C-alpha cells in the first residue's frame, strides 16, 4: 500500500531531483546544508504551503538545526536508536553526529525539520506536538517518517525506503490508511487531512472530512444522524484504537449498526 502510494505520487508529481549530492537517505548532512533543506521544504509540492506558513510566522529552518556528539545528544534526551530529537520549547532540532565528523544524515535532517514545523511551531514543553498528544507519539513518528520519505523522493533520492520507524508505520499508520481507504478518501485528500492535522492541528477539517466520507460510503443514514456517527468514529481515533476504527467503519458500511455501536462502547470505556 505504502510503496504503491509513493510510486503514484512520483508519477503524479513528475518530480525532478533537486539535489544531486543527496544520493542516499544516509548521505552526509552537515549543519551548513540547512540552506538546502530550507529550499527543499519551501519548494515541496506537498509541504511547501505549510513551510511558507511557518516562514510567515518567522519560523524557518535556518539556525534551528544543530549536529551534536553522542554524549550531548543523550543529555538532551536522545535515545540510542534515534537519529535526532526536536525541542519544541526551544524551537531547535538536534541531530547526532556520525563517526565524530560533525555530520548526520539527510534522512534525519528532513525528519527533524518536519517535527520543527509541526504544530505548534514552538510549544510550552520540549515535546509539545499537538498531533502526538491526540493520536499518540508512535503514530506521530510514523506519519513524520512517511512525510520524510515523500520529501526524499522530492529531493531525488531513489532508494528512499529505510527501516527507520518501519515498525510504527506497520503497526499504527497502515491501520490509519486502511480506515481512509474504507472511507474512500483519495490519495490527495488523505495527504491533505494528514498535513492539516500535523501542521495546523485542524481537527475541524478532519471531522468534516470524516462526516462527508461516512455519508459517501453509506447513503442510507439520514444526514442529521451523520454527525453522531462521525463523533463516535472521531472518539475511537482519539482513543488511538486504529484497528477498532477500521472495524467500526466496516460495520457501518455493512449497516451492522449494532456491532458498530458495540465497538464504540468498548472504545468509550478504554483509556485514551
C-alpha positions in Angstrom: 0.0 0.0 0.0 2.7 2.5 1.1 5.0 1.8 -1.8 2.1 2.0 -4.3 1.1 5.3 -2.9 4.5 6.8 -3.2 5.1 5.4 -6.6 1.8 7.0 -7.7 2.9 10.3 -6.1 6.1 10.2 -8.2 4.1 9.7 -11.3 1.6 12.3 -10.5 4.1 15.0 -9.5 6.7 14.3 -12.1 9.3 15.1 -9.6 12.7 16.2 -10.8 15.7 15.7 -8.4 16.6 18.9 -6.6 20.0 17.8 -5.1 22.4 15.6 -6.9 24.7 15.3 -3.9 21.9 13.7 -1.8 22.0 10.2 -3.3 21.0 8.0 -0.4 19.0 8.5 2.8 22.3 8.2 4.7 24.0 10.8 2.5 26.0 13.3 4.6 24.1 16.2 6.0 26.1 19.0 7.6 24.6 21.9 9.6 25.9 24.1 6.8 23.4 22.4 4.4 20.4 23.7 6.3 20.0 26.2 3.4 19.5 23.2 1.0 16.9 21.8 3.4 15.2 25.2 3.6 14.9 25.2 -0.2 13.6 21.6 -0.3 10.9 22.5 2.2 10.0 25.7 0.5 9.7 24.2 -3.0 7.9 21.0 -1.9 4.8 20.4 -3.9 3.1 18.8 -0.9 4.5 20.5 2.2 5.6 23.8 0.7 2.5 25.7 1.7 2.9 24.7 5.3 6.6 25.6 5.4 5.8 29.0 3.9 3.2 29.4 6.6 5.9 28.8 9.1 8.1 31.4 7.4 5.3 34.0 7.6 5.3 33.3 11.3 9.1 34.0 11.3 9.9 30.3 11.8 12.3 28.9 9.2 14.7 26.0 9.5 17.8 28.2 9.2 19.6 28.4 12.5 17.4 25.8 14.1 19.3 22.5 13.4 22.5 21.5 15.2 24.6 18.4 15.0 25.9 17.3 18.4 28.1 14.4 19.7 26.5 11.3 21.1 27.1 12.3 24.7 25.4 15.7 24.3 22.6 14.1 22.3 21.9 11.6 25.2 21.9 14.5 27.6 19.3 16.2 25.6 17.1 13.2 25.9 18.0 11.4 22.6 17.9 7.6 22.7 20.5 5.2 21.2 18.2 4.2 18.4 17.2 7.8 17.4 18.9 10.0 14.7 17.6 13.2 16.0 15.4 15.0 18.6 13.3 18.2 18.5 12.8 20.5 21.4 9.6 22.4 20.7 10.1 24.8 23.6 13.4 26.0 22.2 12.4 25.6 18.6 15.5 23.7 17.9 16.4 20.3 16.5 19.5 18.3 17.4 21.0 15.5 15.1 23.5 13.0 16.4 26.8 13.1 14.6 28.3 10.1 12.7 31.8 8.9 13.2 32.8 12.1 15.1 32.7 14.1 11.9 30.1 16.6 12.8 27.8 15.1 10.1 24.4 13.5 10.3 22.2 12.0 7.5 19.8 13.8 5.1 17.0 11.4 6.3 17.5 12.7 9.9 17.6 16.3 8.8 14.3 16.1 6.9 12.6 14.1 9.7 13.5 16.6 12.4 12.8 19.5 10.1 9.2 18.2 9.7 8.9 18.0 13.5 10.1 21.6 13.8 7.3 23.0 11.6 4.7 20.7 13.1 2.0 22.4 15.2 2.8 24.3 17.3 5.9 25.9 15.9 7.1 26.4 19.5 5.5 24.8 22.5 5.3 25.1 26.2 7.2 21.8 26.7 10.0 20.1 24.9 7.6 17.7 23.1 4.6 19.9 22.6 3.3 18.2 19.4 -0.5 18.6 19.0 -0.8 15.6 16.7 1.1 13.4 19.1 -0.9 14.5 22.1 -4.2 13.4 20.4 -3.1 10.4 18.3 -0.1 9.2 20.2 3.7 9.6 19.6 4.1 6.3 17.7 1.6 7.5 15.0 3.3 10.9 15.1 6.7 9.3 14.3 5.1 7.0 11.7 3.4 9.9 9.9 6.5 12.1 10.1 8.7 9.3 8.6 6.1 8.8 5.9 6.4 12.5 5.1 10.2 12.2 5.2 10.1 9.5 2.5 7.9 11.7 0.3 10.4 14.6 0.7 13.3 12.3 0.0 11.6 11.4 -3.3 11.3 15.2 -4.0 15.0 15.6 -3.3 15.7 13.0 -5.9 16.7 10.1 -3.6 15.7 6.9 -5.3 16.2 4.3 -2.5 14.1 6.3 -0.1 12.8 3.4 1.9 14.8 2.6 5.0 13.9 0.7 8.2 13.5 3.9 10.3 10.2 3.8 12.2 9.1 0.9 9.9 7.6 -0.9 12.9 5.5 2.1 13.8 4.4 2.5 10.2 3.3 -1.1 10.1 1.5 -1.0 13.5 0.0 2.4 13.5 0.0 4.1 10.1 -1.2 1.3 8.0 -4.5 0.9 10.0 -4.9 4.6 9.8 -4.6 4.4 6.0 -6.9 1.4 5.9 -9.6 3.4 7.6 -9.1 6.2 5.0 -9.3 3.6 2.2 -12.6 2.2 3.6 -14.0 5.8 3.7 -12.9 6.2 0.0 -10.5 9.0 0.6 -8.5 9.9 -2.4 -4.7 9.9 -2.1 -4.7 13.7 -2.4 -7.4 14.1 0.3 -5.6 11.6 2.6 -2.4 13.6 2.4 -4.3 16.9 2.9 -6.0 15.6 6.0 -2.7 14.4 7.5 -1.0 17.6 6.7 -3.8 19.7 8.1 -3.6 17.7 11.3 0.1 17.7 11.7 0.9 21.2 10.7 -2.2 23.1 11.7 -4.0 20.9 14.3 -7.0 21.4 12.1 -9.4 18.9 13.8 -12.5 20.6 12.3 -11.3 19.8 8.8 -10.6 16.2 9.9 -14.1 15.7 11.4 -15.8 17.4 8.5 -14.0 15.0 6.1 -15.0 12.0 8.2 -18.6 13.1 8.1 -18.6 13.6 4.3 -17.0 10.2 3.7 -19.2 8.3 6.1 -22.1 9.7 4.1 -20.4 8.7 0.9 -19.9 5.0 1.9 -23.4 4.6 3.4 -26.0 6.9 1.9 -28.8 5.1 3.9 -28.0 7.1 7.0 -30.0 10.3 7.3 -27.9 13.4 7.1 -29.0 14.6 10.5 -27.6 11.3 12.0 -24.2 11.6 10.4 -22.7 14.0 12.9 -23.4 11.5 15.7 -21.7 8.6 13.8 -18.8 11.0 13.0 -18.3 11.9 16.6 -18.2 8.2 17.6 -15.6 7.5 15.0 -13.6 10.5 16.0 -13.6 9.4 19.6 -12.3 5.9 18.6 -9.4 7.7 16.7 -8.8 9.9 19.7 -8.5 6.8 21.9 -5.8 5.7 19.5 -7.7 2.5 18.7 -6.9 2.5 14.9 -7.7 -1.2 14.3 -11.1 -0.7 16.0 -11.7 2.4 13.9 -11.3 0.1 10.8 -13.8 -2.4 12.3 -16.3 0.4 13.1 -16.2 1.7 9.6 -16.6 -1.8 8.1 -19.7 -2.5 10.2 -21.0 1.0 9.4 -20.6 0.3 5.7 -22.3 -3.1 6.1 -25.2 -1.3 8.0 -24.5 -3.5 11.0 -25.1 -0.6 13.4 -25.3 -2.9 16.5 -21.7 -4.1 16.0 -20.5 -0.6 15.3 -22.2 0.6 18.5 -20.5 -2.2 20.4 -17.1 -1.2 19.2 -17.8 2.4 20.2 -18.9 1.3 23.6 -15.6 -0.5 24.2 -13.7 2.5 22.9 -15.6 4.8 25.2 -14.6 2.6 28.2 -11.0 2.4 27.1 -8.3 4.8 28.4 -7.1 7.4 26.0 
